[in-house]
Amino acid sequence: MDRPTDTQHPEVPEPARPDPEGRKEEHQQSGLVGAYESVMSHYLSMAKLTGAKAHVWFRVQELDKDTSGLFAGFKDDFLKRVKT
């Protein structure tokens, strides 16, 4: 039985990694915006609880530093929404 050669199965190139702005668009297309909104809603409701405010603020700041790009601008968005 013959084994396949490299010419029969060419190597598939690795996809290019998008920049943070490209990732944001990618997340919107893949439905991860729902995850962003779900997390935002969760922390906005928790922020109304006196005992949870410090924890919420800590997590909001952590999410804002997330390197995946999914939570880019989370802190500013949270502050804008919590004031309304």
C-alpha positions in Angstrom: 0.0 0.0 0.0 1.4 3.4 -1.0 1.7 6.1 1.6 0.6 9.7 0.7 3.4 12.1 -0.1 3.7 15.7 0.9 2.7 16.8 -2.5 -0.6 14.9 -2.2 -1.4 16.6 1.1 -0.1 20.1 1.0 0.4 21.8 4.4 -2.4 24.1 5.3 -1.1 27.6 6.3 -1.9 28.8 9.8 -4.5 31.6 9.8 -3.2 35.1 10.5 -4.0 36.4 13.9 -6.3 39.5 13.7 -5.6 42.7 15.5 -7.7 43.7 18.5 -10.1 45.7 16.3 -10.4 42.7 14.0 -11.1 40.5 16.9 -13.9 42.7 18.0 -15.6 42.3 14.6 -14.9 38.5 14.7 -16.5 38.3 18.2 -19.6 40.2 16.9 -19.9 37.8 14.0 -19.5 34.7 16.2 -22.1 35.6 18.7 -19.7 36.4 21.6 -21.2 39.8 21.9 -24.0 38.0 23.8 -21.4 36.9 26.3 -20.1 40.4 26.7 -23.7 41.7 27.3 -24.4 38.8 29.7 -21.4 39.5 31.8 -22.1 43.2 31.7 -25.7 42.6 32.9 -24.5 40.4 35.7 -22.1 42.9 37.0 -24.5 45.8 36.7 -27.1 43.9 38.8 -24.4 42.9 41.4 -23.2 46.5 41.6 -26.6 47.4 43.2 -25.7 45.1 46.2 -23.8 47.0 48.8 -21.7 44.0 49.8 -20.6 43.2 46.3 -19.4 46.6 45.1 -15.7 46.0 45.8 -15.8 42.6 44.1 -17.6 44.0 41.1 -15.2 46.9 40.7 -12.2 44.5 41.0 -13.6 42.2 38.3 -14.6 45.0 36.0 -11.0 46.2 36.1 -9.7 42.7 35.5 -12.0 42.2 32.5 -10.9 45.5 31.0 -7.3 44.3 31.0 -8.3 41.0 29.3 -6.0 40.4 26.3 -8.5 38.5 24.1 -10.1 41.7 23.0 -13.6 40.5 23.9 -13.9 42.8 26.9 -12.0 45.8 25.4 -13.4 49.0 26.9 -15.4 47.1 29.5 -14.6 49.5 32.3 -15.6 52.6 30.5 -18.8 50.9 29.2 -19.6 49.7 32.8 -19.1 53.2 34.3 -21.3 54.8 31.6 -24.1 52.2 32.2 -23.9 52.2 36.0 -24.5 56.0 36.1 -27.7 55.7 34.2 
